[in-house]
Amino acid sequence: MGHGRRYRRRTPLGIAGHVLGAVAVVGLTVVAISTGVGAFSEAGAGSGTPWAVYHGDLLGSGVASGSTTFHGATAAWTSRRLHGQIFGEPLVVGNDVIVATENDYVYALSATGGGKVLWSTRVGTPVPARRLPCGDIKPDVGITSTPVIDTTRNEVFVVADEWSRRHHSIGHHLVGLNASTGAVLLNQVVDPPGTTPAAQLQRDALTLDDGQVVMAMGGNDGDCSTYHGWVVAAPETGGTLRTFEVDPARGDLQGAVWMGGAAPVVDASGHIWFATGNGAVDTGPSPDYSDSVIELSSSLAPLQTFTPSTWPTDNDSDYDLGSSDPALLPDGLVLQAGKSDTAYLLDGSDLGGVGGQLTEMTSFCGADVDGGNAVDGTVVYMPCGNGVTAVQVGSSPPSLSVLWTTSTGSAGPAIVADGLVWTIDRGGNLYGLDPATGDAVTHFSIGAVSNHFPTPSVGDGMLFAPASQKVSAYTLTP
């Protein structure tokens, strides 16, 4: 169990409790940075700025370092068909691309070697969809979220849903893998006490904070059975869980933390920011943390919240505020939008509780905002259902204005790299958009995608795009 082999190592299914998965890029030489999200690189390969967490950094900015001018992109390779659907974002560190799937496989692909499989590990049995009370992931649910890489430990962390044939039971497992070999280093059940694992979906990307792996949970599509929103923090070495529960009062339900697959945002103080979905509460002075933006300490103690004053009707109408993640801007402002087609600008030092926004903009994009935002200075690229929308944020006075909504209609969470805004639509088209107009500058077809929020990534001069069961790579011209 502690040993691995380069080139397609497979861990037997009988390893008790081990599960795995999602997408990332890694190598061998550790380059440490204070967050633990750093870079590895295979001997002789480049070791550019890593993309070791969802949207590239702990703030989820989605902005790659390096060139700010687009000189062209060329198709480099497409991987072979992998076992299981890809729901997570490819993370990028050095030369290896780590991909996890709904079939509980994790792969390392060679970025410079044509996408060759360097190692693969299957760590468990995914949950057959028929064993869940509802949901839209079929035929199996395994690794749904984007993993995270702690390069100071040379370790990839993933959370997988696992089915025990012997006990006919379901559990969510945090698994740590050696990033060089795929060997399993850690396995721990991370279902909060008293929950029903079949009713909980771990959709949000993972992140790191103060030696912990931070993850979040909500319900399956359809809001069936009894579930609550949760944020869970587990020590990277394993041990006692910390938890924060949404709608914790007796009789309260729901309040999912899912954010369209985005990760909780970790600020420079180690505080954790996220947004929640609708809850079952629609009376009283507050929504009990549902339909809110929440800031927690690294120990998961609540620090402050924001909730729209329309929260009772938003909860009743399934208008999740938390279908997207909070966008933390450099000047201390916070932008949040969800399913109500209203964008709220908040003061990050005083979220204001119920109705405490600085300003708001209604009907700003005409559809739900689902997935992670990209934040480039004071412009936020939001994944609106009608197409990625660029929003300019002003601070004096607080203001919001729409710069454009892309005419391509591509609604996938965007990143910014080499002078373009990159997004994948649900038809499997990768677009590079002009940040001034939203018009397509370049376009590639990557094939069918598995989920509503496919997200590209960048590493060491290449761009990676996940399709349903393959990853495609493109060389960015320097």
N, C-alpha and C positions, 0 to 999 in steps of 0.2 A: 504493500500500500504506500510506503514512503519512497519507492523508487520508480523512476520513469525511464522511458527510452525515447530518444528523438525519432521521428518518423512513425506516426500512426500507432502510438501506444493506446491500448484499450484496457480500461479497468473493468473487471468482471462485474456483472450485475449483482452478484451476491454480497458486495461490500455493504455492510449494514449502514443504512442511513445516509449514504453519500449521494449527493445530487450535484448538478452542475449547470452552468451555462450562459451564453449570450455573445456579444461581439466586441473585439478589442485588438490592438496591435502592440506587440512586445518584442523584446530581444534579450540579450544576456548581460551586458555590462550595466551595472546599476549607476544611475546618475540621480542622486538624492536631492529633493527639495523639501522644504519644511512641511508641506502638506502631506507628504507621502505619495502624492500623485506625480510621479516623475517619468523617467524614460529608461528603457533598456535598449541595447543595440547588439545585434549579432556581430561577431568578429568580422571586421572589414566592411561592415555596412554603415550607412549614415545613421546619425543619432540626433535628428532634428527635434524640435519642440514636440513633446508628447501630446497625445489626445487620449488620456488614460481614464477619463471620466466623461459622462454624458455632456455633450456640448463643450468639451475641451478643458474646462476648468471648474473649480468648486462653485463659482458664481453662476455657472451655466451660461456664460456670455455667448458661446457659439462663434467666437471670433478667433481665427487662426493668426498666429504671428507670421512675419515674413513679408513677402511682396504684397503691395497694395495695388498693383497694376496687372491686368489680365493680358497675357501674351499668347494664350492658346492652351488647349487641352487635347490630348490624344488618347484613344483607347489603348490600354496596356494589356489587360488580361481579364478573363472571367473565370472564376473558380469552377471546379467540377460541382455537380449537384451534391449538396450535403444532406445528411439524414435529419430531416425535420425542418419546419418553417423557421425563418429568422424574423424575430420581432424587435430585437435590440439594435442600437446604433453600433456600427463598427468603431471600436476605439483604436487609436493609432499611437504606437510607441516603437521607435526604431524600425526594425525590419519585419517583425512578426505581426500578423493580423489574427486576433483571437475572435472566433465566432462561436456563439452558443445557439442552440436551437430548441424548439419545442419537443424534440425527441430526447432531451437530456444529453446531447452531445456538446462537447466543446472542442473546437479545432484551432490550431495555429497554422495560418497560411503564410507563405513567404511573399512579402511585398515586392521584393526584387527578383524573385524566382518564378514568376508567372503564376502566382497563387498556389503553388505546390503545397500539399498538406505536409507540414513538418511533424505534427503530432495530433492525435485525437484521443479523447477520453470520454467514455460513456459512464456516468456515475450513478445512474438510477433508472427506474422505470417511470415514464411520464404517466400522468393521470388520464385514463380514457375519458373523453368528454361526456360520455353517457353516465359516468359516475358523479357528475356535478349536477346541482339542481337547476342550473341554467348557464348561459354563456354563449359567446360567439366564436371561440377558438376551437377548431376541430381539425383532425380527429382526436388529438391529444393535447394536453396542457403540461408543459414541462418548464422550460426556462423562458419566461416572457420578458423580463426586464433586462435593461442594459447593465452589464457588470461594471466593476470598478477595479483598477489595478493600483496596488501599493508598490511602487518600484523600489522603495527602500527595503522591502521584504521580498522582492521578486515574486509577488503573489497576486494572483487573480482571484477576486471574490465574486461569486454568483449566488443567486437564490433560485432554487428549483422546486416546483411542485412534484411530489413523488408519490407513487402508488405502491403500497405494500400488498403484493399478491397473497402473502401468507396471512396477514391480519386483515385484509380488505379495508385498509385505512389510508388516509391521505395526510400528508404533512409537508410543510415548507421547510427546506433545509438550506442553511448558509454553508457554502462549500468554498474552501480556499484551495487553490491549485498552484503548484510550482509553475511559474510562467515559462520556464525553459523546457520542461519535460511533460507537463500535464499531470504529474503525480498529485494525488489528493493529500493535502496537508491538514485540512480542518473539515469537520462536519458537525453541524449543530442544528437541532430543530429550533426554529425561530417563531413558531406560532405563539402569539400571546396567550397566557393562561386563560382558560375558560372559553376560548373561541371555538368556532366550528370551521376547521380548515377548508372543508369543501365549499363553504360560502365565501371564503376570502380569496381574492386574487392579488398577487404581488406583481403589480404592473409598473410602478415607478422605477426609474433607474436607481442604482445604488450610488452612494457617495461615501466619503470618509470624513471623520471629524474626531480629533483628539483620541486617536488610537482605536476608534470604533468604526464599524461598518454600519451606515445608516440606511434604512430601507422603509418603505411605506406600503400600506395595504388598503384595499377597498373591497368592493363586491364584484361578482361576475356581471357581465352585461345582462340586463334584465332586472337587476336589483332584487333577486329572489332570496328566499331564506332569511336567516337572521345574521347580519354582519354589522360591523362598525368600522370606521376609519381608524387606522393605527399608524403611528410612527414608532419604529423599533430600532434600537441601537444595540449592537453586539460587539464585545471586545474582539479585535482582530485575532487574538490568541484563543478565543473561545471563553465562555463564562457566563455570568449572570446578565440577563437582558435588562435593558431599560426600556420602558414603554410609555407612550402617550396615547390616550384614547379619545376619540371624537364621539360626541353624544353619549357620554358615560352615565348620565342619570338613569335611574330605574325606568324602564319602558321606552327609553330613547333608542333609535336605530339609525343605521346608515352613516352619512357623513364621510364618504369614501375619500381617501387620499390617493389620487391616481394621476392627475395632471397630464393626461395624454402621453404617458410614458416618460415625462421629464423627471429629473432628479430633484429632491429637496435641495435648496440653495444654501450653501454654507458661506457666511461672510467672514471678514478678517478677524472678528472676535470669536469665531467658532460657533456663532449662533446659527440656528437652523430655521429656514424660512420655507413655508409651503402654503398651499391653498386647499380647501376642502370642498367636497361636493354637497349636494342637498341632503338634508336629514329629514327625519320624520316629525320634527318639532315645528309647529306653526303658530304657537301662542306663547305668551310670556315675554319677559324683558329682553331675552337674548336667545340665540339659536343653539346654545350649548356647543359651541365650536364648529358647527356645521356651516357651510356656505360662507367661509371666512378666510382671511389671510392671517396666518399665525406665525409668531416668532417664538422659538424655544431656545433655552440655553443648551449647552452641549450635554447637560445631564437630563434633558428633555423636560425641564420645568418651564411652564408657560410664562412668557414675559409681556407680550402685548398682542392685541388682535384688532382686526378691522372686519366689519360686516356691513353690507349694504342695508339701508333702512327698509328696503323692499324684501328682506329675507323671508318673511312668512310666505309671500306669494311665490318667491323664487324657489323655496323649498317645495312648495306644492306643485310647481310647474316643471320640476326637474331642471331648473336653470343653474347647473353647477357653476359656482364661481371658480371652483378649482379644476376646470377642465384644461387649464394651462398653469404654468408656474409663475410666481412673482418675478418681475424683472427689476433687479436692483440696479439703479443708475449711479454713476460716479458722484453726483451731487447730493446723495442721500435720499432721493425720491424713489418711490416704488410704483410701478405700473402693473395693474392686474386687470384681466378681462377673462370672461368665461362664456357661458352659453346664453347670457341675456343680451348680448350685443351691446353691452355698455362697458366702457373702459373707465377705470377708476385710478386717479393719481393720488398717491398717499405720501405722507411725511414719514420716512422710515424711522425717525426718532420718536414719533408720536402717532401711531396708527389711528388713534381716535375712537376705537370701539365702534358701536353701531352708528352708521351715518357720518363717520369722521373723515371722509375724503376731502382733499384740498379742492379738487374739481373732478368733473366726470364728462364723458362724451358718449351720447347715446347714438344708436344706429350707425356706428362708425365703420362697420364693414359688412353688415347685412347677413351675418351667419355666426355660428359657434366659433370660438377660438379654442383649438384643440392641439395640445402639444407644447414643446419647449419654445421659448422666445430666444431671439438673438439680440444682443445689446451692443451696439457700436457707438460709443459716445453717448449722445442724447437722442439717438434714433433707435427705436425698437422695431424689429421685424417680427410680426405676429402671425402665427399660422391660422389665418381666418379661413373658414370653409369655402368662401368665394375666391380665395387666392391670397397668398402672402401679402400682408399689408404693412407698409412702412409708416410708423407714427413718430412724429417729432414731439419731443417733450421739452417744454419750457419751464424755467424755475422762477422767473421774476417778470410778471406774476406767473403762478402755476398755470400751465396751459397744455393742451393736447391738440394736435392737428394732423390730419391724414395727408401724407405726401403722395402716396399712390397705393393702388391695389393691382397686383400683376394681372395683365391681360391673359396670361397663360392659364389662369385658373388653378395653378398648382397650390395646394393647401398644406403640403407637408412641412414640418418644422424646418426652418431655414438655418444655415450657417453662413458665415462670411469668410471668404478666402480668396487670395489672389485678385482682389478688386471686384469680385462678384458676390452676389447673394445666391447660394445654391439650395435647391429644394427639389424634392421628388414628389410627383403627383401619384394619385391612386391608380392611374393607368400604367405606371412603370416608366415614366419619363423623367429624366434628370435634367433640370434646367439650371443654367447660370444666368442670373438676372442682373441687369444694369442697376446699381444701387440708386441712381438718380431718377430712374423712370419706372423700374419694374419690368421693362421689356426684356425678352429673351435675347441674350448675346450668343449663347451656345446651347446645344441640346443633344442628349444621347438617350436612346432607348435601352433600358436595363432589363426589360421583361416584367412579368407579373409580380406584384408585391403581395405580401401576406397580410398586412395590417394597414390601418388608417393613418399611421403616423411614421412612415419610413423616413429615416434621417441619415444623411451622409456624414462623412467625417474626413479629416485631412491629416496627413502625416508625411514629413520628409519629402515634400515635393510631389506627393500623390494624393488623389482624392478617391475615397472608397464609398461605394453605393450598394446597400443591401437590397436584393430582390427577394423573391419568395424562398428559394433554397440555394441561391448563389450570391457571391459577392463579385462586383465588377470594380476594376481599378483603372484610373485615368492619370496619365502623367501630365502635370502642369508645367507648361513651358516657362523656364526662368527668364 
